[in-house]
Amino acid sequence: MNAIEEFRQFNRFFTKEIGLLDKHLLASDYTLAEARVLYELANNGEQTAAELGRSLGMDKAHLSRIVARFAKRKLIGVRVSPAHGKHRLIALTPAGKKAFAALDLGSQQQIEGLLAPLAADARTQLVAAMRHIHALLDRSEAERNAVTYRSLRPGDIGWIIHRQMALYHAEYGWDWTYEGLVCDILGKFVAHFDPEREAAWVAEHNGAIAGSIFLVKGDEEGVAKLRLLYVEPSARGLGIGRELVAKCTEEARAKGYRQLKLWTNDVLVSARRIYEAAGFRLINEEKHHSFGHDLIGQTWLLELHQD
């Protein structure tokens, strides 16, 4: 299947699964569009019909018919805006709030029923997938560009190993021996973690892991290593790589290191540009055969405390 067919198949499955093909929603006498209007008014309060239409992306004539039906059933009240005499403000009446509460409870129970057969891990995967779909399709600039940074949580290490291997295999054809290298690096990081000398950061984009980086003690006194920078393809272009490198660099300087080193490969062009922009300089190159390919390894160095 191509992407369009997959998308349409998922839509058919999901609309049937949650009952959107029924004439009325949740065995009520409200259509899906009417339920969405009730939800918007219940959660965002009094507003004009124009504001409702923009929020819901709903046709003006369709919305007007719904508002008229609600007014007739006394589910909404309409008043003239005290700030703008030509604007009419729409709000739920007590009867409208009661109708929404019944719909909301029904929706809650329906979703609980759908989730009940799933184990905890399956629920976590489902929610993560939904967040990812939302993030990819969301047209809101502020929402799409929202990135936060945090320290490690349980489960992050295994996820980072998995994602790095999956991405480098998909993008560069590297084999499973790269996964062994990442496991070795992070296994040692966990086993010998020194909070006074080491740190790690995870970037999150719309609730999903979007990248990570590690600050690790080096073999030489006063020298730290920057390790395992990666950014998810769906979050590239948001400056996450630059910000992760900046955080690692700032922390290395704060912990008293005089130099920060990193090892990478010449094929990782985007990462190398970030390192160069951050002030790292290339100090060594060496050919090697690793991860199923002939590569050129590179060592980069950043002076943290210059006289």
Buried (B, 14 or more C-beta within 10 A) or exposed (E): EEEEEEEEEEEEEEEEEBBEEBEEBBEBEBBBBBBBBBBBBBEEEBBBBEBBBEBBEBEEEEBEEBBEBBBEEEBBBBEEEEEEEEBBBBBBBEBBBEBBEBBBEBBEEBEEEEEEEEEEEEEEEEEBEEBBEBBEEEEEEEEBEBBEBEEBEEEBBEBBBEBBBEBBBEEBEBBEEBBEBBBEBBEEBEEEBEEEBBBBBBBBBBBBBBBBBBBBBBEEEEBBBBBBBBBBEBBEEBBBBBBBBBBBBEBBBEBEBBBBBBEBBEBBEEBBEBBEEBBBEBEEEEEEEBBBBEBEBBBBBBEBEEE
